[in-house]
Amino acid sequence: MIGVFKKIWNFSGSEQKNIRNSIIWGFINAVFYAAQLGALFMILDALVTGNTDNSASLASFGIMVLSIAGRIVTQYISQLQRTHAGYFMVADKRVQIGDKLKVVPMGYFNQNSLGNITAIATTILSDVENAAPVVLVTSLGGFLTSFVFCLAILIFDWRIGMIVFVGIILFLVVVSLMEKKSRSDVPKRQAAQAMLVETVLETIQGMSVVKAFNLDFNKGKKVDNAIDESFRKNMVLEKAMNPYVAIQQVILYLFSVLVIFASVCFYLDGSMSLVYCLMMMVASFMVYEQLKIAGSSMANLRITENSINRANEIDDVPVMDEKGRTITPDSHNIQFHDVTFSYEKRPVLKSVSLTIPDKSLTAIVGPSGSGKTTLCNLIARFWDVNSGGISIGGQDVKEYTFDSLLRNISMVFQNVYLFDDTIENNIKFGKLEATHEEVIEAAKKACCDDFISTLPDGYNTVIGEGGASLSGGEKQRISIARAMLKDAPIVIFDEATANVDPENEDRLQAAIEALTKDKTVIMIAHRLKTVRNADQIVVLNKGQIVQQGTHEQLMEQGGIYSDFIGRRKQAIGWKI
């Protein structure tokens, strides 16, 4: 149990001060609560002795008012500190996870489903936010309050004090047993929760496929099974905890009765005065009150610990070497030095050596699965090479910090992702300090100002997660505007015009040429118009460079490239 408290304390990080203050104010609250015993003693003494002097009543009334007011104020401050700690300790962890995910290899996202990461960042950390400070503060506060009462009762009568103390100890023993019992059930409950989030997320993201193939029954059954499994694991945990919670309540009620019984016995044998007897009987209803509250929160102790363990799993994910320094290269030529790379055990690139001169246009072509996108992603260091090296401006990409490396690169992906935000903020993603006028200028160059202007709120239109409210061509043009606004010296296009309608293609091609002027440009291309004017064309096949040269040179050589161009021309000539 102490280990769990320590784990919560360590997890709280910068919020330890607020948790500590919450516990201190909780202790002061306990002192104010215990002061009510003094007020009760004065009233009972006056009643038993027949003292009609108003001074005892007024003093007792004053103590009760002070106690109640003190409890209200201290409870408010303690709860405020506790809530602040819970919110910000989890917010800090989410930011930490976000920062960590920026520097882990992209392969991590293949091995670990989006649902698992989502579950950690949402459900699991929400459990920590709601439970961790409550468990720590309420439990320690309840124990402190009970011990304060126990100490106060010991002052009046050591025999009753010892009965109260034994009740507290037995209560803690049951708590310890409950905590040990939950060790096996809580991880299963957390796994079921994570699977539920993953299944629901997968179903929602793949809803178009589900409907297209009429799989709604099967997918719905999978979600139902995940819900049922989550329900079962939660019920198993609840059923395992309920007996211990019941035993806790029995112990507290039993010892409250023992206090009353012992007080009456001591009064009858003459070893306790009537005043003390009556006061102990009243105190028996107060002494364990906060301990009951603490017992309820202690049921969440193991859930909190397991949630913290799950949240900390991402801390153990190995990161790509981040010992680089901020570098501003004098030139932006790119060199591959005998690069080999594999996705786990599947080889993708084999001994690739390539020079991309500064301020030149290089087109990458090749069959599907030949390694074109991987080659470009390695430049941006989405993965680290298995062997060999990649340099920009004569500096190995591993020598750069990620920020200084990516500051030099703009990327336009074939599969565009837009954030659930305004169109303007999506365009400004690569340059947050850009003005509204700069955003409009970039949008006009990317041929998307026209359709943006027709939207209900123009550039302030919120486009939904993933840009769901826009067509593929519209999303791609916005991503090109984003790259234009960033204005990085290296630009990588992954078939940038793949989803652009024919009437805008020529305008967009002209805009891309303006964007790429005096820049180092790499294009993954399938269209003849895109590759014909490249300074060099690199043909990849099965992870190796099989041809390299200009359009004219490669057409003379024959092989994969000339076949590729021939098929393209034939496709363009097809008519219905």
C-alpha positions as CSV (number, residue, x, y, z in Angstrom):
1,M,0.0,0.0,0.0
2,I,2.8,2.4,0.8
3,G,4.4,1.5,-2.5
4,V,1.2,2.6,-4.3
5,F,1.2,5.9,-2.4
6,K,4.8,6.4,-3.4
7,K,4.0,5.7,-7.0
8,I,1.2,8.2,-7.1
9,W,3.5,10.7,-5.4
10,N,6.3,10.2,-7.9
11,F,3.8,10.4,-10.8
12,S,2.4,13.7,-9.6
13,G,5.7,15.4,-10.5
14,S,5.4,19.2,-10.3
15,E,2.0,18.8,-8.6
16,Q,3.5,17.3,-5.4
17,K,3.3,20.7,-3.8
18,N,-0.5,20.9,-4.3
19,I,-1.0,17.3,-3.1
20,R,1.1,18.0,0.0
21,N,-0.9,21.2,0.6
22,S,-4.1,19.3,0.2
23,I,-3.0,16.8,2.8
24,I,-1.9,19.5,5.2
25,W,-5.3,21.3,4.9
26,G,-7.0,18.0,5.3
27,F,-5.1,17.5,8.6
28,I,-6.2,21.0,9.7
29,N,-9.7,20.0,8.8
30,A,-9.4,16.9,11.0
31,V,-8.3,19.2,13.9
32,F,-11.3,21.4,13.5
33,Y,-13.5,18.2,13.4
34,A,-12.0,16.9,16.6
35,A,-12.6,20.3,18.3
36,Q,-16.3,19.4,18.3
37,L,-15.5,16.8,21.0
38,G,-14.5,19.7,23.3
39,A,-17.8,21.5,22.5
40,L,-19.8,18.4,23.2
41,F,-17.9,17.8,26.5
42,M,-18.8,21.3,27.7
43,I,-22.5,20.9,26.9
44,L,-22.7,17.4,28.4
45,D,-20.8,18.5,31.5
46,A,-23.2,21.4,32.0
47,L,-26.3,19.2,31.5
48,V,-25.0,16.5,34.0
49,T,-23.9,19.0,36.6
50,G,-27.0,21.2,36.2
51,N,-24.9,24.2,35.5
52,T,-27.3,26.9,34.2
53,D,-24.5,29.4,33.5
54,N,-24.7,30.6,29.9
55,S,-20.9,30.8,29.6
56,A,-20.6,27.1,28.9
57,S,-23.3,27.2,26.2
58,L,-21.8,30.2,24.6
59,A,-18.3,28.7,24.6
60,S,-19.6,25.5,23.2
61,F,-21.6,27.3,20.6
62,G,-18.5,29.4,19.7
63,I,-16.3,26.2,19.3
64,M,-18.9,24.5,17.1
65,V,-19.2,27.6,14.9
66,L,-15.5,27.8,14.6
67,S,-15.2,24.1,13.9
68,I,-17.9,24.1,11.2
69,A,-16.5,27.3,9.5
70,G,-13.0,25.9,9.7
71,R,-14.0,22.6,8.2
72,I,-15.8,24.3,5.3
73,V,-12.8,26.5,4.5
74,T,-10.2,23.8,4.9
75,Q,-12.3,21.3,2.9
76,Y,-12.7,23.8,0.1
77,I,-9.0,24.6,0.0
78,S,-8.0,21.0,0.2
79,Q,-10.3,19.9,-2.5
80,L,-9.2,22.8,-4.8
81,Q,-5.6,21.8,-4.4
82,R,-6.4,18.2,-5.0
83,T,-8.4,18.9,-8.1
84,H,-5.7,21.1,-9.5
85,A,-3.1,18.4,-8.9
86,G,-5.2,15.7,-10.6
87,Y,-5.9,17.8,-13.7
88,F,-2.4,19.2,-14.2
89,M,-0.4,16.0,-13.4
90,V,-2.4,14.2,-16.1
91,A,-2.1,17.2,-18.5
92,D,1.7,17.2,-18.0
93,K,1.7,13.4,-18.7
94,R,-0.2,13.8,-21.9
95,V,2.2,16.5,-23.1
96,Q,5.1,14.3,-22.1
97,I,3.6,11.4,-24.1
98,G,3.1,13.7,-27.1
99,D,6.7,14.8,-26.9
100,K,7.9,11.2,-26.6
101,L,5.9,10.1,-29.6
102,K,7.6,12.7,-31.7
103,V,11.0,11.0,-31.2
104,V,10.1,7.3,-31.4
105,P,10.6,5.4,-34.6
106,M,7.6,5.3,-36.9
107,G,7.7,1.5,-36.6
108,Y,6.3,1.9,-33.0
109,F,3.0,3.0,-34.5
110,N,2.9,-0.2,-36.6
111,Q,3.6,-2.4,-33.6
112,N,1.3,-0.6,-31.2
113,S,-2.3,0.0,-32.4
114,L,-3.8,3.5,-32.4
115,G,-6.4,2.2,-30.0
116,N,-3.8,1.3,-27.3
117,I,-2.2,4.8,-27.5
118,T,-5.7,6.4,-27.5
119,A,-6.7,4.3,-24.5
120,I,-3.7,5.5,-22.5
121,A,-4.1,9.1,-23.4
122,T,-7.8,9.1,-22.7
123,T,-9.5,6.4,-20.6
124,I,-6.5,5.3,-18.6
125,L,-5.2,8.8,-17.8
126,S,-8.7,9.9,-17.0
127,D,-8.8,7.1,-14.3
128,V,-5.5,8.6,-12.9
129,E,-6.9,12.2,-13.0
130,N,-10.1,11.2,-11.2
131,A,-8.7,8.7,-8.7
132,A,-5.0,9.3,-8.0
133,P,-5.2,12.6,-5.9
134,V,-8.5,11.4,-4.4
135,V,-7.0,8.1,-3.3
136,L,-3.9,9.7,-1.9
137,V,-5.4,12.7,-0.2
138,T,-8.7,11.1,1.0
139,S,-7.0,8.0,2.3
140,L,-4.2,9.8,4.1
141,G,-6.7,12.5,5.3
142,G,-9.1,9.8,6.6
143,F,-6.3,8.1,8.4
144,L,-5.0,11.3,9.9
145,T,-8.5,12.4,11.0
146,S,-9.1,9.0,12.7
147,F,-5.7,9.1,14.5
148,V,-6.4,12.7,15.6
149,F,-9.7,11.5,17.1
150,C,-8.0,8.5,18.6
151,L,-5.4,10.8,20.2
152,A,-8.2,13.1,21.5
153,I,-10.1,10.2,23.0
154,L,-6.9,8.8,24.6
155,I,-6.6,12.1,26.4
156,F,-10.0,11.6,27.9
157,D,-9.8,7.8,28.5
158,W,-6.9,5.6,27.4
159,R,-9.1,2.4,27.5
160,I,-11.6,3.7,24.9
161,G,-8.7,5.2,22.9
162,M,-7.1,1.7,22.7
163,I,-10.4,0.3,21.4
164,V,-10.6,3.0,18.7
165,F,-6.9,2.3,17.8
166,V,-7.4,-1.5,17.4
167,G,-10.4,-0.8,15.1
168,I,-8.2,1.5,12.9
169,I,-5.5,-1.2,12.7
170,L,-7.9,-3.9,11.8
171,F,-9.4,-1.6,9.1
172,L,-5.9,-1.1,7.6
173,V,-5.3,-4.8,7.6
174,V,-8.4,-5.4,5.5
175,V,-7.4,-2.6,3.2
176,S,-4.0,-4.3,2.7
177,L,-5.7,-7.6,1.9
178,M,-8.1,-5.9,-0.5
179,E,-5.2,-4.2,-2.3
180,K,-3.3,-7.6,-2.7
181,K,-6.5,-9.3,-4.0
182,S,-7.0,-6.7,-6.7
183,R,-3.5,-7.2,-8.2
184,S,-4.7,-10.1,-10.5
185,D,-8.0,-8.6,-11.5
186,V,-7.2,-4.9,-12.2
187,P,-4.8,-5.5,-15.1
188,K,-7.5,-7.7,-16.8
189,R,-10.0,-4.9,-16.3
190,Q,-7.6,-2.3,-17.8
191,A,-6.8,-4.6,-20.8
192,A,-10.6,-5.0,-21.5
193,Q,-11.0,-1.2,-21.3
194,A,-8.2,-0.7,-23.8
195,M,-9.6,-3.3,-26.1
196,L,-13.0,-1.6,-26.0
197,V,-11.5,1.8,-27.0
198,E,-9.4,0.1,-29.7
199,T,-12.4,-1.8,-31.2
200,V,-14.7,1.2,-31.2
201,L,-12.1,3.4,-32.7
202,E,-11.3,0.8,-35.4
203,T,-15.0,0.5,-36.3
204,I,-15.6,4.2,-36.5
205,Q,-12.5,4.8,-38.7
206,G,-13.4,1.9,-41.0
207,M,-17.1,2.6,-41.2
208,S,-17.0,3.3,-44.9
209,V,-15.4,-0.2,-45.5
210,V,-17.9,-1.8,-43.1
211,K,-20.9,-0.3,-45.0
212,A,-19.4,-0.9,-48.5
213,F,-18.9,-4.6,-47.8
214,N,-22.1,-5.0,-45.7
215,L,-20.1,-6.1,-42.7
216,D,-22.0,-4.0,-40.1
217,F,-23.4,-7.1,-38.4
218,N,-19.9,-8.7,-37.9
219,K,-18.3,-5.4,-36.8
220,G,-21.2,-4.7,-34.5
221,K,-20.8,-8.1,-33.0
222,K,-17.1,-7.4,-32.4
223,V,-18.0,-4.1,-30.6
224,D,-20.7,-5.9,-28.6
225,N,-18.1,-8.6,-27.6
226,A,-15.7,-5.9,-26.5
227,I,-18.4,-4.2,-24.4
228,D,-19.5,-7.5,-22.9
229,E,-15.8,-8.3,-22.0
230,S,-15.3,-4.9,-20.4
231,F,-18.6,-5.4,-18.4
232,R,-17.5,-8.8,-17.3
233,K,-14.0,-7.7,-16.1
234,N,-15.5,-4.7,-14.3
235,M,-18.0,-7.0,-12.6
236,V,-15.3,-9.5,-11.6
237,L,-13.4,-6.7,-10.0
238,E,-16.4,-5.3,-8.2
239,K,-17.4,-8.7,-6.9
240,A,-13.9,-9.3,-5.7
241,M,-13.8,-5.9,-3.9
242,N,-17.3,-5.9,-2.3
243,P,-16.5,-8.5,0.4
244,Y,-13.6,-6.5,1.6
245,V,-15.6,-3.2,1.6
246,A,-18.3,-5.0,3.6
247,I,-15.8,-6.3,6.1
248,Q,-14.4,-2.8,6.5
249,Q,-17.9,-1.5,7.2
250,V,-18.5,-4.3,9.7
251,I,-15.3,-3.5,11.6
252,L,-16.0,0.2,11.8
253,Y,-19.6,-0.4,13.0
254,L,-18.6,-3.2,15.3
255,F,-16.0,-1.0,17.1
256,S,-18.3,1.9,17.3
257,V,-20.7,-0.4,19.2
258,L,-17.8,-1.6,21.3
259,V,-17.0,1.9,22.2
260,I,-20.6,2.5,23.4
261,F,-20.7,-0.8,25.2
262,A,-17.3,-0.3,27.0
263,S,-18.3,3.2,28.0
264,V,-21.5,2.0,29.6
265,C,-19.6,-0.8,31.4
266,F,-17.0,1.6,32.7
267,Y,-19.7,4.0,33.9
268,L,-21.6,1.2,35.6
269,D,-18.5,-0.1,37.4
270,G,-17.7,3.5,38.5
271,S,-14.5,3.9,36.6
272,M,-15.9,6.5,34.2
273,S,-18.0,9.5,34.9
274,L,-21.4,10.0,33.3
275,V,-20.1,13.0,31.3
276,Y,-17.2,11.0,29.9
277,C,-19.6,8.0,29.2
278,L,-22.0,10.2,27.2
279,M,-19.2,11.9,25.4
280,M,-17.7,8.6,24.3
281,M,-21.0,7.4,23.1
282,V,-21.5,10.5,20.9
283,A,-17.8,10.3,19.7
284,S,-18.4,6.6,18.6
285,F,-20.5,8.0,15.7
286,M,-17.8,10.5,14.7
287,V,-14.5,8.8,15.2
288,Y,-14.6,6.5,12.1
289,E,-16.6,8.7,9.8
290,Q,-13.6,9.9,7.7
291,L,-12.2,6.4,7.7
292,K,-15.3,5.1,6.0
293,I,-14.8,7.7,3.2
294,A,-11.1,6.7,2.9
295,G,-12.1,3.0,2.7
296,S,-14.4,3.8,-0.3
297,S,-11.5,5.5,-2.2
298,M,-9.1,2.8,-1.3
299,A,-11.0,0.4,-3.5
300,N,-9.6,2.3,-6.4
301,L,-6.0,2.0,-5.2
302,R,-4.9,-0.9,-7.5
303,I,-6.8,0.6,-10.5
304,T,-4.9,3.8,-10.0
305,E,-1.5,2.0,-9.7
306,N,-2.2,-0.1,-12.8
307,S,-3.3,3.0,-14.7
308,I,-0.1,4.7,-13.8
309,N,1.9,1.7,-14.9
310,R,0.1,1.7,-18.3
311,A,0.7,5.4,-18.7
312,N,4.4,4.9,-17.9
313,E,4.8,2.2,-20.5
314,I,5.4,4.7,-23.2
315,D,8.4,6.1,-21.2
316,D,10.2,2.8,-21.8
317,V,9.8,2.9,-25.6
318,P,13.3,3.4,-27.1
319,V,13.7,6.8,-28.9
320,M,15.7,7.6,-31.9
321,D,19.0,9.1,-30.9
322,E,18.4,12.7,-29.8
323,K,21.9,13.9,-29.1
324,G,21.9,16.2,-32.0
325,R,22.6,19.9,-32.2
326,T,20.8,22.8,-33.8
327,I,22.4,23.0,-37.3
328,T,21.7,25.5,-40.1
329,P,23.3,24.0,-43.2
330,D,25.0,26.2,-45.8
331,S,23.6,24.1,-48.6
332,H,20.8,21.5,-49.0
333,N,22.3,18.8,-51.0
334,I,21.2,15.3,-49.9
335,Q,23.4,12.2,-50.0
336,F,22.6,8.6,-49.3
337,H,25.7,6.6,-48.4
338,D,25.2,2.9,-48.9
339,V,21.8,2.9,-47.1
340,T,20.1,-0.3,-46.0
341,F,16.8,-0.3,-44.2
342,S,14.3,-2.9,-43.2
343,Y,10.8,-2.8,-41.6
344,E,11.6,-5.3,-38.8
345,K,12.8,-8.3,-40.9
346,R,11.4,-7.2,-44.2
347,P,14.1,-5.5,-46.3
348,V,13.0,-2.3,-48.1
349,L,16.2,-0.5,-49.3
350,K,19.4,-2.3,-50.1
351,S,22.8,-0.5,-50.3
352,V,21.3,2.7,-51.8
353,S,23.8,5.4,-52.7
354,L,22.4,8.6,-54.2
355,T,23.3,12.3,-54.5
356,I,20.6,14.9,-54.8
357,P,22.3,18.2,-55.6
358,D,21.3,21.5,-53.9
359,K,18.5,23.4,-55.7
360,S,17.7,20.5,-58.1
361,L,14.6,18.5,-58.9
362,T,14.9,14.8,-58.4
363,A,12.0,12.5,-59.4
364,I,11.6,9.1,-57.8
365,V,9.8,6.5,-59.8
366,G,9.3,2.7,-59.6
367,P,6.7,0.0,-59.1
368,S,4.6,-0.1,-56.0
369,G,6.5,-1.4,-53.0
370,S,9.9,-0.5,-54.4
371,G,10.8,1.8,-51.5
372,K,10.0,5.3,-52.9
373,T,8.1,6.6,-49.9
374,T,10.5,5.0,-47.5
375,L,13.5,6.7,-49.2
376,C,11.8,10.1,-48.7
377,N,10.8,9.3,-45.1
378,L,14.4,8.4,-44.2
379,I,15.5,11.9,-45.3
380,A,13.1,13.4,-42.7
381,R,14.3,10.7,-40.2
382,F,10.9,9.1,-39.6
383,W,13.1,6.0,-39.2
384,D,16.8,5.5,-38.7
385,V,18.7,3.5,-41.3
386,N,20.0,0.0,-40.4
387,S,23.4,0.8,-42.0
388,G,24.9,3.5,-44.0
389,G,24.0,7.1,-43.6
390,I,22.1,10.1,-44.9
391,S,23.4,13.6,-44.9
392,I,22.0,17.1,-45.6
393,G,24.5,19.8,-46.3
394,G,27.3,17.5,-45.4
395,Q,25.9,16.8,-41.9
396,D,24.5,13.4,-41.0
397,V,20.8,13.7,-40.2
398,K,21.5,12.1,-36.8
399,E,23.7,15.1,-35.9
400,Y,20.6,17.4,-36.2
401,T,18.0,17.9,-33.5
402,F,14.6,16.9,-34.9
403,D,13.4,20.5,-34.8
404,S,16.4,21.8,-36.7
405,L,16.2,18.9,-39.2
406,L,12.5,19.2,-40.0
407,R,12.8,23.0,-40.2
408,N,14.6,22.4,-43.5
409,I,11.9,20.1,-44.9
410,S,8.4,20.5,-46.2
411,M,6.4,17.3,-47.1
412,V,3.3,16.9,-49.1
413,F,1.9,13.4,-48.5
414,Q,-0.3,11.4,-50.9
415,N,-2.6,10.6,-48.0
416,V,-3.3,14.0,-46.5
417,Y,-4.2,14.4,-42.9
418,L,-5.9,17.6,-41.7
419,F,-6.6,18.4,-38.1
420,D,-10.0,19.1,-36.5
421,D,-9.5,22.8,-36.6
422,T,-10.1,25.8,-38.9
423,I,-8.8,25.8,-42.4
424,E,-6.5,28.7,-41.6
425,N,-4.9,26.9,-38.7
426,N,-4.4,23.8,-40.8
427,I,-2.5,25.9,-43.4
428,K,-0.6,27.7,-40.7
429,F,0.5,24.3,-39.2
430,G,4.0,24.7,-40.7
431,K,4.3,28.3,-39.7
432,L,2.3,29.2,-36.7
433,E,3.3,32.9,-36.7
434,A,2.1,33.5,-40.2
435,T,-0.4,36.3,-40.8
436,H,-3.9,36.0,-42.3
437,E,-2.7,37.7,-45.4
438,E,0.2,35.2,-45.8
439,V,-2.3,32.3,-45.4
440,I,-4.5,33.7,-48.1
441,E,-1.5,34.3,-50.4
442,A,-0.4,30.6,-50.0
443,A,-4.0,29.4,-50.5
444,K,-4.3,31.3,-53.8
445,K,-1.0,29.9,-55.0
446,A,-2.3,26.4,-54.2
447,C,-5.6,27.0,-56.0
448,C,-7.7,26.5,-52.9
449,D,-8.8,30.1,-52.1
450,D,-11.8,29.8,-54.5
451,F,-13.4,26.8,-52.7
452,I,-12.4,28.1,-49.2
453,S,-14.3,31.4,-49.9
454,T,-17.5,29.5,-50.6
455,L,-17.5,27.8,-47.2
456,P,-19.8,29.2,-44.5
457,D,-17.1,30.7,-42.4
458,G,-14.4,30.9,-45.0
459,Y,-10.9,30.4,-43.6
460,N,-12.5,30.0,-40.1
461,T,-14.4,27.0,-41.1
462,V,-13.7,24.0,-38.9
463,I,-13.2,21.1,-41.2
464,G,-13.5,18.1,-38.8
465,E,-11.1,15.4,-37.9
466,G,-9.0,14.3,-40.9
467,G,-10.6,16.9,-43.1
468,A,-13.7,14.7,-43.4
469,S,-15.8,17.5,-44.8
470,L,-13.5,18.1,-47.8
471,S,-12.9,16.2,-51.0
472,G,-9.5,14.5,-51.6
473,G,-8.4,17.2,-54.1
474,E,-9.4,20.0,-51.7
475,K,-7.4,18.3,-48.8
476,Q,-4.4,17.9,-51.0
477,R,-4.5,21.5,-52.2
478,I,-4.7,22.7,-48.5
479,S,-1.6,20.5,-47.7
480,I,0.2,22.1,-50.6
481,A,-0.7,25.6,-49.3
482,R,0.7,24.5,-45.9
483,A,4.0,23.5,-47.6
484,M,4.1,26.7,-49.5
485,L,3.6,28.8,-46.3
486,K,6.4,26.9,-44.5
487,D,8.7,27.7,-47.4
488,A,11.4,25.2,-46.4
489,P,14.5,24.8,-48.5
490,I,13.9,21.0,-49.1
491,V,10.5,20.0,-50.5
492,I,9.3,16.4,-50.7
493,F,6.2,15.6,-52.8
494,D,4.5,12.2,-52.6
495,E,2.5,12.4,-55.8
496,A,1.2,15.9,-54.9
497,T,-1.3,16.2,-57.8
498,A,-2.8,12.7,-57.5
499,N,-6.2,13.9,-56.3
500,V,-6.4,17.2,-58.1
501,D,-9.0,17.7,-60.7
502,P,-7.8,18.3,-64.3
503,E,-9.0,21.9,-64.5
504,N,-6.8,22.9,-61.6
505,E,-3.9,20.7,-62.4
506,D,-2.1,23.1,-64.8
507,R,-2.5,26.0,-62.3
508,L,-1.3,23.9,-59.5
509,Q,1.6,22.6,-61.4
510,A,2.6,26.3,-62.1
511,A,2.2,27.0,-58.3
512,I,4.4,24.0,-57.5
513,E,7.1,25.2,-59.9
514,A,7.0,28.6,-58.2
515,L,7.2,27.0,-54.7
516,T,10.1,24.8,-55.7
517,K,12.2,27.5,-57.4
518,D,15.7,27.6,-55.9
519,K,14.9,24.6,-53.6
520,T,16.0,21.0,-53.3
521,V,13.0,19.0,-54.5
522,I,12.3,15.3,-54.4
523,M,9.1,14.1,-56.1
524,I,7.6,10.7,-56.0
525,A,5.8,10.8,-59.3
526,H,3.7,8.7,-61.6
527,R,2.8,11.3,-64.3
528,L,4.9,12.0,-67.3
529,K,4.4,15.7,-67.0
530,T,5.9,15.7,-63.5
531,V,9.0,13.7,-64.3
532,R,9.9,14.9,-67.8
533,N,11.6,18.1,-66.6
534,A,13.4,16.7,-63.6
535,D,17.2,17.3,-63.3
536,Q,17.5,13.6,-62.5
537,I,15.2,10.6,-62.4
538,V,15.9,7.8,-60.0
539,V,14.3,4.5,-60.7
540,L,13.8,2.1,-57.8
541,N,13.0,-1.6,-58.0
542,K,12.9,-4.0,-55.1
543,G,14.7,-1.5,-52.9
544,Q,17.6,-0.8,-55.2
545,I,18.4,2.0,-57.7
546,V,18.3,0.3,-61.1
547,Q,18.4,3.4,-63.3
548,Q,19.4,7.0,-62.9
549,G,19.6,9.9,-65.3
550,T,17.5,12.5,-67.2
551,H,14.3,11.6,-69.1
552,E,16.1,11.5,-72.4
553,Q,18.9,9.4,-71.1
554,L,16.6,6.8,-69.5
555,M,14.4,6.6,-72.6
556,E,17.5,5.8,-74.7
557,Q,18.5,3.1,-72.1
558,G,15.2,1.3,-72.3
559,G,14.2,-0.9,-69.3
560,I,11.8,-0.1,-66.5
561,Y,11.6,3.6,-67.0
562,S,10.8,3.5,-70.8
563,D,8.3,0.8,-70.2
564,F,6.7,2.9,-67.5
565,I,6.5,5.9,-69.8
566,G,5.1,3.7,-72.6
567,R,2.3,2.4,-70.5
568,R,1.5,5.9,-69.3
569,K,1.2,7.2,-72.9
570,Q,-0.9,4.3,-73.8
571,A,-3.2,4.9,-70.8
572,I,-3.6,8.6,-71.7
573,G,-4.5,7.6,-75.3
574,W,-7.3,5.3,-74.2
575,K,-10.8,6.5,-75.2
576,I,-14.3,5.2,-74.6
